[in-house]
Amino acid sequence: MMSPTQQKWTGRWEQLVGRAKSLWGLLTANELLKFEGDQDVLFGARKERVAQAREEFADLLKTRLRP
């Protein structure tokens, strides 16, 4: 299982690749590639947000469980 930090960076990378695909799809008039790029951006953003929530939850547990 990836750490939240690794998951965040993976999500950011997927967003970057998705933006590149989407732009290339626009330039080449390839609607399928543009759609695939847009989908990659959304999935990458979701992955980044889930990782952020995991980090916040772990921090919350650390502060609550301290004696």
Secondary structure, 3 states (H helix, E strand, C coil): CCCHHHHHHHHHHHHHHHHHHHHHHHHHCCHHHHHHHHHHHHHHHHHHHHHHHHHHHHHHHHHHHCC
